[in-house]
Amino acid sequence: MLFAFSNDLALCAELLGVNVLEAIEAANFDYPRNAIPVPGPVSGYCLSKDPYILEFAFTPIAKMRDFNSLWYYAIKSSEWLIDYIIQKVKGPSVLVAGLSYKDNIDDFRKSHGVEIARKLVEKGYKVAVTDPYLNKNDYARLPEDLRSHVTEYNDIKKCLREMHFDTIIICVRHKEYYNVDDIR
C-alpha cells in the first residue's frame, strides 16, 4: 500500500510540476515513521495473488460498506502503472532494464519488467532487455513466447555500447545500474 501511495503521489506531482523525489525526501527527512518509498511499479509472485486472496476474504465487508479494500486498490494502481509507463515511451527502440520483480534478486516470476517488455512487443516496439541475472537460473529466464521477440543482455554497459535506444525504462534499481549516465 505504501508503493501505491508513493505512485499516486508521483502522478499528482507530475500533474502539478513538482519533483516527487524531492517531496518524498523532505517528507522522510528526520521522520522515521514515514519511510515513503521511491515511486515505481511493484510486482512479484506474492503480489500477483495475495491481494486478491485477501480481497476475497474481505468480500462481506466490501458489500457492507459498498467499496473494496485498500490493498485491492493498491494492487490495481500498480497494475495500471504499467500501461501508464508504456504511454510515456518515445520512439521505436526501447530498453527494458531490470526484469526481476525487485532490486538485486534473480527471480523474474510475475515481474513488471517482463510485463512491460511483453506489452511493448505487442505494440510493435523494437525491444531489448537487460538484467544482470538473466538466464542465471530457471527463475531468471524470459518466457519462451517473449524470447524470440527481444534482444537479451546480461550487461547493461555492453548493451548501451552496442545499441541505441529512444527510451530506457529502468524497472528495478539493480546495483549495476547505479551511475548509468557514466556508461557511455
Helices and strands as residue ranges (DSSP letters): H 2-16, H 20-28, H 50-65, H 70-87, E 93-97, H 112-122, E 126-130, G 138-140, H 144-147, E 150-153, H 156-162, E 167-170, G 175-177, G 180-182
